[in-house]
Amino acid sequence: MMAVFLLMLQTAAPAPTALPPAAVIENHARRGVLVRLDGAAAQSVQACISACALNAACQAWTYRPVQTARAARCDLHPIAGPSQYAPGALTGLSPALAARIEAGAERAPSPRERTMLSGPGRAPAPAAGRNSDLAGGG
């Protein structure tokens, strides 16, 4: 049974190299744990990312490697809130959330957004030769 679970974790989600660079933060951790996983999911960062990808409620993950008095651990988070300094930990966004953010960054502005960016709602540019309102203007 454990071998089947490990195989699912390894094949279900992309490797960390498929995540955008900004999706993984070193030496940081997040709070608000949805699920804390030991065992298979805590064996590697890749397994932790895969576990997050398999859980629809997971928006972020934190991997803490083995330390002297503590086993490795994988925390799945229901929100991708702010991270805080945690030596040795890695945290990142779920592969699905990272992909949605990347797709949004790559899209062109919608017609409505273009109108708002350049339309009448924008503050008018100052007219040439109207510097008398500025200090030192004459």
N, C-alpha and C positions, 0 to 999 in steps of 0.2 A: 504494500500500500504506500509506504514512504517513497519507494522508487518511482511510482506513478506520479505522486505529488511533485517530486523533484523534476521529473520530466515535463510536467505541465508548467511549472514555474520557469523552466529554462526556455520553453518554446512559445509561451503565451505572449510575451511582450518583447519589444525591441531591447537590444543591449543599451547600456548607458551612453555609448557613443552615438546612438541615434537621437538622443535628447539634445536640444539646443544647449550650448555652453552655459547660458544663464540659468538653466533649469536645475543645476546642481551647485550647491554651496558647500565648500569644505569648512570644517571646524565650526559648524553651526547646527542647531537642532530646533525643532518646532515643538510647541505645546499643544494640548488638546488631542489626546490619543483616542482614535476610533478602535483600534485593535493593536495589541502588543504581541508580536510573534517571536517565538524562540524556535530553535530547531532548524528545519529546512530553510525557512525564509530568512533566517539570520546567518546563513552560511556565507553569503556574499552580498555585495551591493546589488549585483544583477538580480539575485533571487528576491531581494527586498523590492526592487522596482517592479519585477514581474508580479509579486504578490499584490502590490498596489494596483497594477493594471487589471488584475483579475477581480478586484473589489470595486463595484460601481460607486460606492460612497467615498472612496479614497481620492482625495485631491492632492495630497502630498505625502511624503515618506521621510523617515529619519532612520539611518543605519548607524548603529554604534558597534564598533568592532570589539573583539575580545580584549578585556583589560585584566589586570592581575586578579582582582576579586570579583569580576563580573563576566558572565558569558556574553557572547555577541547577541544583539537584539535588533529587531526591525519594528519600528512603530509606524502605523498607518494613521494618517490624520484626515478628519472629515473636512477641514478647511485648510487652505494654503495661507495661513496667517504669517505674521512676521517671525523671523528666526532670531535666535539669540546665540551668543558665543558658547560653544561647547567643544572643548579640545578633543580632536580625534573623530568627532561625529561628521557624518555627511547627511545633508538633507536636500530634497529636490521635489519638483512637481511631478504629478502623475503623468505618464506618457500622453494620456488623452488631453489633459489640461495644457500641457506644453505644446502639443500639436495645434490645439485651438488658438492659443496665443500667437503662435508663429503664423498660422493661416490669417488671423486678423491683422497682423502687422504687414503682411504681404499684399493685402487687397487694396484696390484703388478706392478713393472716397466715393460714396454714393452720390447721386445727383443732388439729394437734399443737403448732404454735407458740403458739396462743392458750392451750392447756393449760399449756405451759411458762412462759408469761408470767404467768399468774394462778393456777396450780394449786398443789398441795401442795409442790412442789419449791422454791417461793419462800421466801425468809427471812421469818419472821413479823414483822409490824409490832409495835413495842413497845406494851405494854399501857398504858392510861391510868393515871396515879397511881403508876408504877413508876420515878420519877425518883431514888430514893434511891441508885442505883448511880452517878449522875452526880455530878461534882464540884460541891459546893455544895448538893446535894439534901439534904433533911432527912427 
